[in-house]
Each structure stands twice: as C-alpha cells, then as structure tokens.
Amino acid sequence: MRLYFDDAISEDLLKSEQRRIETELLQIKGQVNVGKAGLEKAREVLDQALRFLDNCREAYQDAGDDLRRMWNRAIFKAIYVGDGLVKGFEYQEPFGSLLAYADSSSKTVRCGGAFSASAR
C-alpha cells in the first residue's frame, strides 16, 4: 500500500496483487479445512480403536478361531506362549502407540493380565 501511496506502483498492479493475495488466502483456507477434516477422521478411528481395546479381552474370548487369527495379525507383532499361557507380546502400530501408557517392561494389557492360550 505504501508503494501505491508513494506513486511507486500503479492502481492496476495494486489490484492485481490484492487479487493474487485473496486467491492464495482462499487456497490456504481450503487446505486448512481439508486438514481439519483429516484430523477429525483420524480422531474417529482412534476413538474406535480405543473402544475396541477397552473390551478386547471379552471380545477376543467370545470370538471364533478365524476372527481371533485376524485380530492377532492386526494387533500383535509377536505373541510369546509358554506352558499354555501367553507370556508376552509386542503390539503392531498404531496399537503400540495407543497403549504406550501400559507397563512397557511387561507389556501388560489394560484389560487384563496373562490368560490361557486355549481359553474361549
């Protein structure tokens, strides 16, 4: 604006720059809205995952063999079994991050401790 008032640029150039800036602002606002929508979707997915994890033991024990295998592959990177008990496990992501507040040394699940590998 100062350049315009000092007669250093023309009115046409000033208007052109204002239109360019307005267009860029609209594009940025659109990108922000897309980002907000993506964050909202991510929040929904995380909420669903946490609801699942809150009831994981009961759901797992009630599930059939095929569904258990699918959940094992989706949730766990490794499951360590010995003496008929689950001795430990490592989570797949994002479950590892979601459960980061669990006891990291023993990888204890919030919904329960060791359980029989053959329990149903």
N, CA, C and O atoms as CSV, one atom per row, in Angstrom:
chain,resi,resn,atom,element,x,y,z
A,1,MET,N,N,0.835,-1.185,0.000
A,1,MET,CA,C,0.000,0.000,0.000
A,1,MET,C,C,0.881,1.249,0.000
A,1,MET,O,O,0.576,2.237,-0.669
A,2,ARG,N,N,1.964,1.191,0.751
A,2,ARG,CA,C,2.836,2.369,0.848
A,2,ARG,C,C,3.365,2.751,-0.538
A,2,ARG,O,O,3.433,3.928,-0.891
A,3,LEU,N,N,3.743,1.703,-1.328
A,3,LEU,CA,C,4.265,1.981,-2.669
A,3,LEU,C,C,3.198,2.651,-3.537
A,3,LEU,O,O,3.507,3.531,-4.340
A,4,TYR,N,N,1.953,2.233,-3.372
A,4,TYR,CA,C,0.852,2.837,-4.138
A,4,TYR,C,C,0.693,4.303,-3.743
A,4,TYR,O,O,0.578,5.175,-4.603
A,5,PHE,N,N,0.687,4.565,-2.444
A,5,PHE,CA,C,0.516,5.945,-1.977
A,5,PHE,C,C,1.705,6.820,-2.348
A,5,PHE,O,O,1.566,8.033,-2.504
A,6,ASP,N,N,2.860,6.209,-2.486
A,6,ASP,CA,C,4.052,6.963,-2.910
A,6,ASP,C,C,4.167,7.023,-4.433
A,6,ASP,O,O,5.178,7.481,-4.964
A,7,ASP,N,N,3.116,6.554,-5.142
A,7,ASP,CA,C,3.098,6.524,-6.615
A,7,ASP,C,C,4.213,5.667,-7.210
A,7,ASP,O,O,4.651,5.918,-8.332
A,8,ALA,N,N,4.672,4.666,-6.476
A,8,ALA,CA,C,5.721,3.784,-6.973
A,8,ALA,C,C,5.132,2.635,-7.795
A,8,ALA,O,O,5.832,2.064,-8.631
A,9,ILE,N,N,3.854,2.281,-7.575
A,9,ILE,CA,C,3.175,1.257,-8.377
A,9,ILE,C,C,1.816,1.793,-8.803
A,9,ILE,O,O,1.251,2.695,-8.185
A,10,SER,N,N,1.315,1.204,-9.885
A,10,SER,CA,C,0.030,1.657,-10.427
A,10,SER,C,C,-1.142,1.038,-9.672
A,10,SER,O,O,-0.978,0.060,-8.942
A,11,GLU,N,N,-2.304,1.609,-9.855
A,11,GLU,CA,C,-3.520,1.078,-9.239
A,11,GLU,C,C,-3.821,-0.320,-9.784
A,11,GLU,O,O,-4.275,-1.194,-9.045
A,12,ASP,N,N,-3.567,-0.527,-11.080
A,12,ASP,CA,C,-3.800,-1.848,-11.672
A,12,ASP,C,C,-2.908,-2.915,-11.038
A,12,ASP,O,O,-3.368,-4.020,-10.753
A,13,LEU,N,N,-1.641,-2.588,-10.818
A,13,LEU,CA,C,-0.725,-3.534,-10.195
A,13,LEU,C,C,-1.156,-3.814,-8.756
A,13,LEU,O,O,-1.094,-4.962,-8.316
A,14,LEU,N,N,-1.584,-2.809,-8.023
A,14,LEU,CA,C,-2.059,-2.982,-6.655
A,14,LEU,C,C,-3.272,-3.905,-6.624
A,14,LEU,O,O,-3.337,-4.815,-5.798
A,15,LYS,N,N,-4.227,-3.679,-7.512
A,15,LYS,CA,C,-5.426,-4.521,-7.564
A,15,LYS,C,C,-5.072,-5.956,-7.944
A,15,LYS,O,O,-5.636,-6.908,-7.404
A,16,SER,N,N,-4.154,-6.099,-8.858
A,16,SER,CA,C,-3.709,-7.436,-9.272
A,16,SER,C,C,-3.083,-8.185,-8.097
A,16,SER,O,O,-3.372,-9.362,-7.883
A,17,GLU,N,N,-2.237,-7.511,-7.347
A,17,GLU,CA,C,-1.615,-8.130,-6.182
A,17,GLU,C,C,-2.644,-8.473,-5.111
A,17,GLU,O,O,-2.540,-9.514,-4.463
A,18,GLN,N,N,-3.627,-7.614,-4.923
A,18,GLN,CA,C,-4.682,-7.890,-3.943
A,18,GLN,C,C,-5.478,-9.133,-4.345
A,18,GLN,O,O,-5.810,-9.957,-3.494
A,19,ARG,N,N,-5.786,-9.271,-5.641
A,19,ARG,CA,C,-6.495,-10.459,-6.119
A,19,ARG,C,C,-5.654,-11.714,-5.918
A,19,ARG,O,O,-6.169,-12.753,-5.506
A,20,ARG,N,N,-4.366,-11.615,-6.209
A,20,ARG,CA,C,-3.463,-12.755,-6.023
A,20,ARG,C,C,-3.424,-13.168,-4.555
A,20,ARG,O,O,-3.502,-14.355,-4.242
A,21,ILE,N,N,-3.306,-12.207,-3.669
A,21,ILE,CA,C,-3.264,-12.499,-2.236
A,21,ILE,C,C,-4.574,-13.105,-1.776
A,21,ILE,O,O,-4.561,-14.060,-1.000
A,22,GLU,N,N,-5.711,-12.581,-2.229
A,22,GLU,CA,C,-7.020,-13.129,-1.865
A,22,GLU,C,C,-7.153,-14.579,-2.340
A,22,GLU,O,O,-7.669,-15.433,-1.617
A,23,THR,N,N,-6.683,-14.846,-3.560
A,23,THR,CA,C,-6.737,-16.203,-4.101
A,23,THR,C,C,-5.882,-17.154,-3.258
A,23,THR,O,O,-6.315,-18.261,-2.939
A,24,GLU,N,N,-4.688,-16.730,-2.905
A,24,GLU,CA,C,-3.811,-17.554,-2.072
A,24,GLU,C,C,-4.427,-17.806,-0.700
A,24,GLU,O,O,-4.335,-18.914,-0.171
A,25,LEU,N,N,-5.056,-16.781,-0.122
A,25,LEU,CA,C,-5.709,-16.956,1.176
A,25,LEU,C,C,-6.843,-17.971,1.091
A,25,LEU,O,O,-7.007,-18.795,1.990
A,26,LEU,N,N,-7.623,-17.916,0.020
A,26,LEU,CA,C,-8.699,-18.888,-0.163
A,26,LEU,C,C,-8.146,-20.306,-0.294
A,26,LEU,O,O,-8.712,-21.248,0.261
A,27,GLN,N,N,-7.050,-20.459,-1.020
A,27,GLN,CA,C,-6.432,-21.773,-1.166
A,27,GLN,C,C,-5.915,-22.290,0.181
A,27,GLN,O,O,-6.070,-23.467,0.505
A,28,ILE,N,N,-5.311,-21.411,0.944
A,28,ILE,CA,C,-4.793,-21.807,2.261
A,28,ILE,C,C,-5.939,-22.201,3.177
A,28,ILE,O,O,-5.844,-23.201,3.889
A,29,LYS,N,N,-7.023,-21.428,3.171
A,29,LYS,CA,C,-8.185,-21.767,3.994
A,29,LYS,C,C,-8.754,-23.123,3.594
A,29,LYS,O,O,-9.172,-23.897,4.455
A,30,GLY,N,N,-8.773,-23.420,2.285
A,30,GLY,CA,C,-9.232,-24.728,1.820
A,30,GLY,C,C,-8.339,-25.846,2.322
A,30,GLY,O,O,-8.830,-26.897,2.733
A,31,GLN,N,N,-7.029,-25.630,2.294
A,31,GLN,CA,C,-6.093,-26.632,2.788
A,31,GLN,C,C,-6.263,-26.849,4.290
A,31,GLN,O,O,-6.180,-27.980,4.768
A,32,VAL,N,N,-6.498,-25.779,5.028
A,32,VAL,CA,C,-6.724,-25.895,6.470
A,32,VAL,C,C,-7.987,-26.713,6.726
A,32,VAL,O,O,-8.002,-27.565,7.615
A,33,ASN,N,N,-9.043,-26.462,5.960
A,33,ASN,CA,C,-10.286,-27.216,6.134
A,33,ASN,C,C,-10.100,-28.694,5.815
A,33,ASN,O,O,-10.655,-29.550,6.504
A,34,VAL,N,N,-9.325,-29.000,4.778
A,34,VAL,CA,C,-9.026,-30.394,4.441
A,34,VAL,C,C,-8.244,-31.033,5.588
A,34,VAL,O,O,-8.514,-32.172,5.969
A,35,GLY,N,N,-7.274,-30.297,6.137
A,35,GLY,CA,C,-6.502,-30.802,7.268
A,35,GLY,C,C,-7.376,-31.063,8.481
A,35,GLY,O,O,-7.206,-32.071,9.167
A,36,LYS,N,N,-8.310,-30.162,8.747
A,36,LYS,CA,C,-9.222,-30.345,9.879
A,36,LYS,C,C,-10.091,-31.584,9.676
A,36,LYS,O,O,-10.324,-32.345,10.615
A,37,ALA,N,N,-10.567,-31.784,8.452
A,37,ALA,CA,C,-11.395,-32.961,8.164
A,37,ALA,C,C,-10.582,-34.242,8.358
A,37,ALA,O,O,-11.088,-35.231,8.889
A,38,GLY,N,N,-9.325,-34.217,7.925
A,38,GLY,CA,C,-8.458,-35.380,8.107
A,38,GLY,C,C,-8.202,-35.668,9.573
A,38,GLY,O,O,-8.183,-36.828,9.985
A,39,LEU,N,N,-8.006,-34.630,10.360
A,39,LEU,CA,C,-7.798,-34.812,11.791
A,39,LEU,C,C,-9.047,-35.360,12.462
A,39,LEU,O,O,-8.953,-36.199,13.357
A,40,GLU,N,N,-10.202,-34.897,12.041
A,40,GLU,CA,C,-11.451,-35.395,12.617
A,40,GLU,C,C,-11.635,-36.875,12.299
A,40,GLU,O,O,-12.055,-37.647,13.161
A,41,LYS,N,N,-11.323,-37.274,11.069
A,41,LYS,CA,C,-11.417,-38.683,10.696
A,41,LYS,C,C,-10.430,-39.512,11.511
A,41,LYS,O,O,-10.770,-40.596,11.986
A,42,ALA,N,N,-9.214,-39.008,11.674
A,42,ALA,CA,C,-8.214,-39.720,12.477
A,42,ALA,C,C,-8.688,-39.859,13.917
A,42,ALA,O,O,-8.494,-40.905,14.537
A,43,ARG,N,N,-9.307,-38.816,14.450
A,43,ARG,CA,C,-9.840,-38.883,15.818
A,43,ARG,C,C,-10.916,-39.960,15.924
A,43,ARG,O,O,-10.960,-40.690,16.914
A,44,GLU,N,N,-11.783,-40.067,14.919
A,44,GLU,CA,C,-12.826,-41.098,14.917
A,44,GLU,C,C,-12.210,-42.502,14.922
A,44,GLU,O,O,-12.650,-43.381,15.663
A,45,VAL,N,N,-11.187,-42.697,14.087
A,45,VAL,CA,C,-10.522,-44.003,14.012
A,45,VAL,C,C,-9.864,-44.339,15.351
A,45,VAL,O,O,-9.968,-45.469,15.829
A,46,LEU,N,N,-9.188,-43.361,15.953
A,46,LEU,CA,C,-8.550,-43.596,17.252
A,46,LEU,C,C,-9.584,-43.912,18.329
A,46,LEU,O,O,-9.371,-44.795,19.161
A,47,ASP,N,N,-10.696,-43.195,18.313
A,47,ASP,CA,C,-11.761,-43.477,19.287
A,47,ASP,C,C,-12.289,-44.900,19.127
A,47,ASP,O,O,-12.524,-45.597,20.114
A,48,GLN,N,N,-12.472,-45.326,17.878
A,48,GLN,CA,C,-12.941,-46.700,17.630
A,48,GLN,C,C,-11.914,-47.714,18.123
A,48,GLN,O,O,-12.275,-48.712,18.747
A,49,ALA,N,N,-10.646,-47.465,17.847
A,49,ALA,CA,C,-9.591,-48.393,18.276
A,49,ALA,C,C,-9.534,-48.469,19.803
A,49,ALA,O,O,-9.373,-49.552,20.366
A,50,LEU,N,N,-9.666,-47.326,20.470
A,50,LEU,CA,C,-9.625,-47.332,21.933
A,50,LEU,C,C,-10.847,-48.028,22.519
A,50,LEU,O,O,-10.731,-48.735,23.520
A,51,ARG,N,N,-12.018,-47.838,21.910
A,51,ARG,CA,C,-13.210,-48.558,22.386
A,51,ARG,C,C,-13.012,-50.060,22.240
A,51,ARG,O,O,-13.373,-50.830,23.130
A,52,PHE,N,N,-12.438,-50.472,21.116
A,52,PHE,CA,C,-12.147,-51.895,20.907
A,52,PHE,C,C,-11.184,-52.398,21.983
A,52,PHE,O,O,-11.410,-53.448,22.584
A,53,LEU,N,N,-10.122,-51.650,22.219
A,53,LEU,CA,C,-9.117,-52.080,23.189
A,53,LEU,C,C,-9.674,-52.131,24.604
A,53,LEU,O,O,-9.229,-52.947,25.412
A,54,ASP,N,N,-10.634,-51.278,24.915
A,54,ASP,CA,C,-11.241,-51.314,26.246
A,54,ASP,C,C,-11.983,-52.622,26.497
A,54,ASP,O,O,-12.126,-53.045,27.644
A,55,ASN,N,N,-12.458,-53.265,25.426
A,55,ASN,CA,C,-13.213,-54.509,25.562
A,55,ASN,C,C,-12.517,-55.677,24.876
A,55,ASN,O,O,-13.160,-56.666,24.525
A,56,CYS,N,N,-11.214,-55.567,24.686
A,56,CYS,CA,C,-10.509,-56.558,23.865
A,56,CYS,C,C,-10.548,-57.964,24.456
A,56,CYS,O,O,-10.736,-58.937,23.725
A,57,ARG,N,N,-10.377,-58.079,25.746
A,57,ARG,CA,C,-10.306,-59.430,26.331
A,57,ARG,C,C,-11.627,-60.171,26.148
A,57,ARG,O,O,-11.645,-61.325,25.721
A,58,GLU,N,N,-12.736,-59.496,26.476
A,58,GLU,CA,C,-14.041,-60.132,26.348
A,58,GLU,C,C,-14.357,-60.453,24.890
A,58,GLU,O,O,-14.842,-61.540,24.574
A,59,ALA,N,N,-14.079,-59.502,24.014
A,59,ALA,CA,C,-14.354,-59.715,22.587
A,59,ALA,C,C,-13.517,-60.866,22.038
A,59,ALA,O,O,-14.010,-61.688,21.266
A,60,TYR,N,N,-12.249,-60.919,22.442
A,60,TYR,CA,C,-11.358,-61.971,21.967
A,60,TYR,C,C,-11.824,-63.340,22.466
A,60,TYR,O,O,-11.850,-64.303,21.699
A,61,GLN,N,N,-12.186,-63.430,23.722
A,61,GLN,CA,C,-12.621,-64.712,24.281
A,61,GLN,C,C,-13.930,-65.186,23.657
A,61,GLN,O,O,-14.167,-66.391,23.569
A,62,ASP,N,N,-14.781,-64.262,23.224
A,62,ASP,CA,C,-16.057,-64.628,22.604
A,62,ASP,C,C,-15.939,-64.905,21.105
A,62,ASP,O,O,-16.868,-65.441,20.501
A,63,ALA,N,N,-14.810,-64.545,20.505
A,63,ALA,CA,C,-14.647,-64.663,19.053
A,63,ALA,C,C,-14.317,-66.096,18.647
A,63,ALA,O,O,-13.807,-66.885,19.442
A,64,GLY,N,N,-14.621,-66.411,17.395
A,64,GLY,CA,C,-14.237,-67.700,16.826
A,64,GLY,C,C,-12.772,-67.695,16.416
A,64,GLY,O,O,-12.108,-66.659,16.453
A,65,ASP,N,N,-12.273,-68.870,16.024
A,65,ASP,CA,C,-10.858,-69.014,15.678
A,65,ASP,C,C,-10.424,-68.098,14.535
A,65,ASP,O,O,-9.364,-67.478,14.616
A,66,ASP,N,N,-11.226,-68.003,13.472
A,66,ASP,CA,C,-10.847,-67.176,12.328
A,66,ASP,C,C,-10.731,-65.704,12.716
A,66,ASP,O,O,-9.781,-65.027,12.322
A,67,LEU,N,N,-11.698,-65.211,13.488
A,67,LEU,CA,C,-11.663,-63.817,13.915
A,67,LEU,C,C,-10.493,-63.565,14.867
A,67,LEU,O,O,-9.858,-62.511,14.805
A,68,ARG,N,N,-10.210,-64.512,15.733
A,68,ARG,CA,C,-9.053,-64.377,16.622
A,68,ARG,C,C,-7.761,-64.259,15.835
A,68,ARG,O,O,-6.911,-63.427,16.154
A,69,ARG,N,N,-7.604,-65.091,14.801
A,69,ARG,CA,C,-6.395,-65.032,13.971
A,69,ARG,C,C,-6.277,-63.663,13.304
A,69,ARG,O,O,-5.195,-63.078,13.259
A,70,MET,N,N,-7.390,-63.161,12.791
A,70,MET,CA,C,-7.360,-61.836,12.146
A,70,MET,C,C,-6.951,-60.760,13.154
A,70,MET,O,O,-6.118,-59.908,12.843
A,71,TRP,N,N,-7.527,-60.791,14.351
A,71,TRP,CA,C,-7.180,-59.800,15.370
A,71,TRP,C,C,-5.723,-59.940,15.786
A,71,TRP,O,O,-5.030,-58.940,15.971
A,72,ASN,N,N,-5.256,-61.177,15.935
A,72,ASN,CA,C,-3.854,-61.391,16.308
A,72,ASN,C,C,-2.921,-60.749,15.289
A,72,ASN,O,O,-1.947,-60.098,15.665
A,73,ARG,N,N,-3.207,-60.924,14.022
A,73,ARG,CA,C,-2.353,-60.355,12.967
A,73,ARG,C,C,-2.432,-58.836,12.938
A,73,ARG,O,O,-1.434,-58.163,12.680
A,74,ALA,N,N,-3.618,-58.297,13.202
A,74,ALA,CA,C,-3.808,-56.845,13.142
A,74,ALA,C,C,-3.212,-56.135,14.360
A,74,ALA,O,O,-2.672,-55.036,14.229
A,75,ILE,N,N,-3.303,-56.741,15.520
A,75,ILE,CA,C,-2.935,-56.056,16.762
A,75,ILE,C,C,-1.519,-56.378,17.221
A,75,ILE,O,O,-0.828,-55.509,17.754
A,76,PHE,N,N,-1.079,-57.621,17.019
A,76,PHE,CA,C,0.199,-58.041,17.594
A,76,PHE,C,C,1.272,-58.274,16.544
A,76,PHE,O,O,1.021,-58.870,15.497
A,77,LYS,N,N,2.464,-57.796,16.841
A,77,LYS,CA,C,3.635,-58.082,16.019
A,77,LYS,C,C,4.152,-59.470,16.378
A,77,LYS,O,O,4.600,-60.218,15.509
A,78,ALA,N,N,4.086,-59.812,17.678
A,78,ALA,CA,C,4.530,-61.124,18.156
A,78,ALA,C,C,3.763,-61.468,19.425
A,78,ALA,O,O,3.442,-60.593,20.229
A,79,ILE,N,N,3.470,-62.769,19.594
A,79,ILE,CA,C,2.846,-63.284,20.816
A,79,ILE,C,C,3.715,-64.434,21.300
A,79,ILE,O,O,4.009,-65.360,20.544
A,80,TYR,N,N,4.125,-64.371,22.565
A,80,TYR,CA,C,5.001,-65.380,23.145
A,80,TYR,C,C,4.184,-66.258,24.085
A,80,TYR,O,O,3.615,-65.777,25.065
A,81,VAL,N,N,4.135,-67.573,23.770
A,81,VAL,CA,C,3.325,-68.520,24.527
A,81,VAL,C,C,4.245,-69.563,25.141
A,81,VAL,O,O,5.192,-70.030,24.507
A,82,GLY,N,N,3.950,-69.920,26.388
A,82,GLY,CA,C,4.695,-70.974,27.072
A,82,GLY,C,C,3.860,-71.543,28.199
A,82,GLY,O,O,3.150,-70.804,28.881
A,83,ASP,N,N,3.936,-72.848,28.404
A,83,ASP,CA,C,3.178,-73.518,29.469
A,83,ASP,C,C,1.678,-73.242,29.371
A,83,ASP,O,O,1.000,-73.134,30.393
A,84,GLY,N,N,1.161,-73.130,28.156
A,84,GLY,CA,C,-0.262,-72.914,27.960
A,84,GLY,C,C,-0.731,-71.504,28.267
A,84,GLY,O,O,-1.936,-71.250,28.287
A,85,LEU,N,N,0.199,-70.573,28.509
A,85,LEU,CA,C,-0.147,-69.193,28.822
A,85,LEU,C,C,0.526,-68.227,27.855
A,85,LEU,O,O,1.605,-68.509,27.335
A,86,VAL,N,N,-0.108,-67.102,27.621
A,86,VAL,CA,C,0.531,-66.025,26.875
A,86,VAL,C,C,1.506,-65.363,27.839
A,86,VAL,O,O,1.096,-64.796,28.852
A,87,LYS,N,N,2.795,-65.435,27.525
A,87,LYS,CA,C,3.848,-64.917,28.401
A,87,LYS,C,C,4.175,-63.454,28.102
A,87,LYS,O,O,4.625,-62.722,28.983
A,88,GLY,N,N,3.951,-63.041,26.880
A,88,GLY,CA,C,4.252,-61.661,26.498
A,88,GLY,C,C,3.869,-61.427,25.059
A,88,GLY,O,O,3.485,-62.354,24.346
A,89,PHE,N,N,3.975,-60.182,24.633
A,89,PHE,CA,C,3.621,-59.836,23.258
A,89,PHE,C,C,4.162,-58.468,22.895
A,89,PHE,O,O,4.538,-57.677,23.760
A,90,GLU,N,N,4.196,-58.207,21.607
A,90,GLU,CA,C,4.576,-56.902,21.063
A,90,GLU,C,C,3.433,-56.441,20.171
A,90,GLU,O,O,2.893,-57.220,19.385
A,91,TYR,N,N,3.065,-55.161,20.298
A,91,TYR,CA,C,1.961,-54.621,19.513
A,91,TYR,C,C,2.401,-54.176,18.116
A,91,TYR,O,O,3.533,-53.735,17.918
A,92,GLN,N,N,1.490,-54.299,17.163
A,92,GLN,CA,C,1.619,-53.624,15.874
A,92,GLN,C,C,1.258,-52.158,16.113
A,92,GLN,O,O,0.605,-51.824,17.101
A,93,GLU,N,N,1.681,-51.310,15.219
A,93,GLU,CA,C,1.213,-49.923,15.268
A,93,GLU,C,C,-0.127,-49.854,14.549
A,93,GLU,O,O,-0.312,-50.573,13.566
A,94,PRO,N,N,-1.051,-49.043,14.980
A,94,PRO,CA,C,-0.921,-47.965,15.956
A,94,PRO,C,C,-1.184,-48.406,17.388
A,94,PRO,O,O,-1.154,-47.577,18.298
A,95,PHE,N,N,-1.441,-49.696,17.610
A,95,PHE,CA,C,-1.805,-50.140,18.946
A,95,PHE,C,C,-0.677,-49.933,19.949
A,95,PHE,O,O,-0.935,-49.625,21.112
A,96,GLY,N,N,0.573,-50.098,19.512
A,96,GLY,CA,C,1.694,-49.859,20.419
A,96,GLY,C,C,1.703,-48.433,20.936
A,96,GLY,O,O,1.909,-48.199,22.127
A,97,SER,N,N,1.483,-47.490,20.051
A,97,SER,CA,C,1.442,-46.084,20.462
A,97,SER,C,C,0.214,-45.790,21.315
A,97,SER,O,O,0.293,-45.053,22.297
A,98,LEU,N,N,-0.919,-46.372,20.935
A,98,LEU,CA,C,-2.145,-46.129,21.695
A,98,LEU,C,C,-2.044,-46.656,23.117
A,98,LEU,O,O,-2.634,-46.097,24.041
A,99,LEU,N,N,-1.305,-47.718,23.281
A,99,LEU,CA,C,-1.176,-48.335,24.610
A,99,LEU,C,C,0.173,-48.031,25.252
A,99,LEU,O,O,0.637,-48.781,26.111
A,100,ALA,N,N,0.797,-46.944,24.841
A,100,ALA,CA,C,2.127,-46.596,25.346
A,100,ALA,C,C,2.137,-46.391,26.852
A,100,ALA,O,O,3.181,-46.537,27.488
A,101,TYR,N,N,1.009,-46.061,27.422
A,101,TYR,CA,C,0.969,-45.855,28.872
A,101,TYR,C,C,0.883,-47.169,29.640
A,101,TYR,O,O,0.906,-47.176,30.871
A,102,ALA,N,N,0.782,-48.297,28.905
A,102,ALA,CA,C,0.812,-49.613,29.570
A,102,ALA,C,C,2.211,-49.855,30.111
A,102,ALA,O,O,3.158,-49.184,29.701
A,103,ASP,N,N,2.347,-50.781,31.003
A,103,ASP,CA,C,3.640,-51.119,31.583
A,103,ASP,C,C,4.555,-51.624,30.477
A,103,ASP,O,O,4.407,-52.752,30.008
A,104,SER,N,N,5.496,-50.793,30.064
A,104,SER,CA,C,6.332,-51.120,28.911
A,104,SER,C,C,7.295,-52.271,29.179
A,104,SER,O,O,7.738,-52.928,28.236
A,105,SER,N,N,7.627,-52.528,30.433
A,105,SER,CA,C,8.563,-53.621,30.700
A,105,SER,C,C,7.899,-54.982,30.565
A,105,SER,O,O,8.532,-55.935,30.109
A,106,SER,N,N,6.630,-55.087,30.955
A,106,SER,CA,C,5.960,-56.385,30.858
A,106,SER,C,C,4.916,-56.419,29.757
A,106,SER,O,O,4.333,-57.471,29.494
A,107,LYS,N,N,4.668,-55.280,29.105
A,107,LYS,CA,C,3.680,-55.172,28.031
A,107,LYS,C,C,2.291,-55.624,28.504
A,107,LYS,O,O,1.553,-56.272,27.762
A,108,THR,N,N,1.953,-55.277,29.732
A,108,THR,CA,C,0.672,-55.678,30.292
A,108,THR,C,C,-0.473,-54.944,29.603
A,108,THR,O,O,-0.412,-53.730,29.408
A,109,VAL,N,N,-1.494,-55.670,29.243
A,109,VAL,CA,C,-2.676,-55.086,28.623
A,109,VAL,C,C,-3.522,-54.442,29.698
A,109,VAL,O,O,-3.625,-54.976,30.802
A,110,ARG,N,N,-4.140,-53.286,29.395
A,110,ARG,CA,C,-5.001,-52.611,30.359
A,110,ARG,C,C,-6.172,-53.484,30.761
A,110,ARG,O,O,-6.653,-53.385,31.890
A,111,CYS,N,N,-6.641,-54.337,29.865
A,111,CYS,CA,C,-7.864,-55.082,30.170
A,111,CYS,C,C,-7.582,-56.434,30.804
A,111,CYS,O,O,-8.500,-57.246,30.917
A,112,GLY,N,N,-6.392,-56.702,31.209
A,112,GLY,CA,C,-6.141,-57.952,31.925
A,112,GLY,C,C,-4.727,-58.454,31.749
A,112,GLY,O,O,-3.995,-58.002,30.869
A,113,GLY,N,N,-4.356,-59.382,32.584
A,113,GLY,CA,C,-3.015,-59.942,32.549
A,113,GLY,C,C,-2.939,-61.171,31.687
A,113,GLY,O,O,-3.681,-61.306,30.715
A,114,ALA,N,N,-2.048,-62.065,32.038
A,114,ALA,CA,C,-1.860,-63.301,31.269
A,114,ALA,C,C,-3.132,-64.130,31.309
A,114,ALA,O,O,-3.864,-64.130,32.299
A,115,PHE,N,N,-3.374,-64.821,30.238
A,115,PHE,CA,C,-4.551,-65.689,30.179
A,115,PHE,C,C,-4.194,-66.943,29.434
A,115,PHE,O,O,-3.196,-66.987,28.714
A,116,SER,N,N,-4.992,-67.951,29.599
A,116,SER,CA,C,-4.735,-69.236,28.970
A,116,SER,C,C,-4.801,-69.112,27.467
A,116,SER,O,O,-5.739,-68.517,26.936
A,117,ALA,N,N,-3.831,-69.660,26.775
A,117,ALA,CA,C,-3.790,-69.586,25.314
A,117,ALA,C,C,-4.941,-70.359,24.688
A,117,ALA,O,O,-5.317,-70.090,23.547
A,118,SER,N,N,-5.501,-71.307,25.412
A,118,SER,CA,C,-6.588,-72.088,24.838
A,118,SER,C,C,-7.955,-71.672,25.371
A,118,SER,O,O,-8.967,-72.275,25.014
A,119,ALA,N,N,-7.994,-70.629,26.236
A,119,ALA,CA,C,-9.272,-70.192,26.827
A,119,ALA,C,C,-10.203,-69.662,25.764
A,119,ALA,O,O,-9.770,-69.014,24.811
A,120,ARG,N,N,-11.488,-69.941,25.929
A,120,ARG,CA,C,-12.501,-69.433,24.997
A,120,ARG,C,C,-13.654,-68.913,25.755
A,120,ARG,O,O,-14.621,-68.438,25.160
